[in-house]
Amino acid sequence: YGIQENQNIDFSENLKKEYPSSKIKEKKLDLNKFKIKNVKINAYDYSFNENGAKLYAISCYIFSEENLLIVNFYSTSKKETEKMFKNIYSIEKIN
């Protein structure tokens, strides 16, 4: 996708197509914790089965004027996935 195309994509719908048996929920974010400014951020959490294991996932989409950063966190532990996600708040720059 080009950056202009990404501005209009419904990422939750894309996730629903990729993981049709999952309940995709928009994740609440504490925007005050983010170090990067002037960005649009969407995040979704969901779970799915892969090779007999239940995986918990968080997908995060961060838009700046010229870039899109997509970060996916997966683990068999929901707690561990949440812990990994907290690292997203430490990102200082996208280039």
Buried (B, 14 or more C-beta within 10 A) or exposed (E): EEEEEBEEEEBBEBBBEEBEEBEBEEBEBEEEEBEBEEBEBBBBBBBBEEEEEEBBBBBBBBBBEEEBBEBEBBBEEBEEBBEBBEEBBEBEEBE
